[in-house]
C-alpha cells in the first residue's frame, strides 16, 4: 500500500472511531437527560383557608423535593403562616391572600401555625406539612 493511501485509511478509521465515541457520548447524555427528567420534582399546588382561627386543610402531604406552591387565603381577619424548619413566615391580610413557593427538600413532619398574637385564637391555628422521603 502506498504511504499516501495508508494515511488516508488511518484518517478514515480515526474519523469513524471519533464518530462512534461522539455517538456514544450523545446517547449517554440523552440517557442522563431522560433520567434527570424522570427525577424532576413534582409541582404541587395547595390553597389553605384561614378562618375562625383554623387552617383548612390542616395537613399537606408532599414528596421530598416537590416544588410546593401554596396560597394562604384569609376569609376574615389578618393571619400568618409559619413553618419554622423551612424559614417561612408569611403575613396574610384580612380578606386577602398570600402565594409563595418552596422546595420540600427534607423529609419529615413539620408543624405550621399562625404566629400572630393580637387575638388569643391565633395560638390555636395549627397544621402539619408532611414530606415523604423519595
N, C-alpha and C positions, 0 to 999 in steps of 0.2 A: 504494500500500500504506500502511496506517495505521502510525503510528510504533510503537504497541504490538505490532503483528503483526511488524514488521520486527525489533524487538529479540528477540522470541521465536524468529524464524527464525535470527538470528545466534547466539543462545544455543544453539539446537539444533545448528547447524553446529559450534560450539566443542565441544560435548559429544561429538559424533561424532568430531571431529578428535582430541580428547584420548583418546577411547576407542581410536582407531586407534593412537595413539602408545603408549598403555599396552599394547595387544595386541602391538605390535612389540617393545617393551621386554621383555615377558614371554616372547615367542618367543626373543629374543636371550639372555635369561637361561637359558631352557631349553636352548638350544644350547650355551651356555657350561658349564652343569652337565653335559650329556652329554659334552662334550669333556673336562671335568675327570675324569669317571668313566672315560673311555677311557684317560686318562693316569695314573690312580691306580696306586700301586705294587702290585706283587705281594707277597704274603706267602709267604715260603719258610721251611720248617722242616727242620732237619737235626739228626741225632744223631751225635756223634763219640765213638768209644770210645777211651779211653786205657788201654793195657795193654802190658806188656812193653816199655816205653819207645818206643811207637809210637802215632800217631794213625791211626784207621781210620774213615772215609776220610781221606786226607791232602790232599785237594783238594776245594774247594767252589766251584761256579760259580753266579753270580747275575747279574742285570742291574742296571745303575745305578738307584738309587732303590728297589730292592726292600727290603722290611722283612724282615730275617732274624731268625728265632727259632732259637737254637742251644742244644742241650742237650749238654753235655760230661759223659760218664759214665766214671768210673774203675772198672775191673774188677780192680784190685789196690791199689797204694799211692796216696798223695796225689800229685796232679799240678797243673799250672796250664795256663791257656790264655791266650796273649797275642798281640794284634795291635797293634803299636806305632802304626801310622798311624791307627788308629781309637781309640786310647787305651783299649783293652780289656785288662784284666788280671783274670782270674778264677781263684780257687782252687777246686780240685775235691777234696773229701775222699776218703780211701781208701774204696773200695766205694760211694761216693756219686755224686751228680751236681749240676751247676750249670746253670741255664737262664737265658738272658738274650736281649735283643733289641737290634738296632741297625739303622740305615738305611745301606745300602751306597750312599752318596751320591757316591763318587768312583770313576771307572773306573781299572782298573789291576790289577796282580798284587801282592798283599800277603802276605808271609810270616806264618805263625803258628807259635808254638813254646811249649814249656814253659820257664818262667823259674826253676824251682826248681834248687837247686844241691846238695841233700843227697846225691844219688846221681849218679855220672858219666853214667849212661844218660839222665838228663833232657835233657842237651845234644843228644842225637840226635833228640829229638822235634820234628819239623818238618813243616810243610804249607804249603799256599797257598790263599788266598782270591782267586779270580779274579772281578773285577767288569767285565762287558762294558758298553761305552757304549750308550746308547739308540739 
